[in-house]
Amino acid sequence: MFITFEGIEGTGKSTQIKLLKAHLEGLGRKVLVTLEPGGSRIGVELRRVLLSLENRDLSPQAELFLYLADRAQHVAQVVRPALEAGMIVLSDRFADSTVAYQAYGRGMDPEMLHQLNTVAVGGLWPHLTLLLDIDPELGLRRAVDRNQREGKTVAEGRFEAESMAFHGRVRQGYLAWAKRFAERMEVVDASGTPEAIAGVIQSLVEARLHAGR
């Protein structure tokens, strides 16, 4: 089973992935945790370029194709082999991020980006996408605090430096996309406690696992 986590900055994706991994392993499942950008060897190099605050001059088109290249390599080298080995794959971001950030955030055509994503993923779409939803002001505050705490303001702070209006557009893009692909996307309120959010996520995942038996 391939499960992706989406959402604007500061929604707590990393925390929820760790909690879900522990829960699934407690049920005897084999779990692989990965992320975008940076899930593959080549992706690590692309992540440095894409997230560094020093690269704020990166054009929207160049940004898009770097993300697509990262995704194609990620699927081929990491995600598909893990699924074929019978693992549950949990990914921090995937194709929906490109539509939310580059289409709704940057103003590109969402249909064109969906088509490009289709090429990049090679037919491999998530079985379940968990969209962690939160008010952009709260999310951005959390993300900035986290980067300062971990010393990543320059290395991984390019999107946190975007305007509040940008993050608002990204959030609305995610919600619009979740309505369009409601069969695989579940919106989860990310404003509660980590434990409460984890409980909701575990219920959603277990329902999908049982349905797939």
NORVEN-V395627 format. One record per run of one state. SS is the DSSP state (h for helix, s for strand, l for the rest). FROM is the first residue (numbers start at 1). TO is the last residue. Records with the same first field share a line. If there is no record, write none. Layout:
SS = FROM-TO + FROM-TO
This chain:
l = 1-1 + 7-12 + 27-30 + 36-40 + 52-52 + 56-59 + 85-87 + 93-94 + 106-109 + 122-127 + 134-135 + 151-163 + 181-184 + 190-193 + 212-213
s = 2-6 + 31-35 + 88-92 + 128-133 + 185-189
h = 13-26 + 41-51 + 53-55 + 60-84 + 95-105 + 110-121 + 136-150 + 164-180 + 194-211
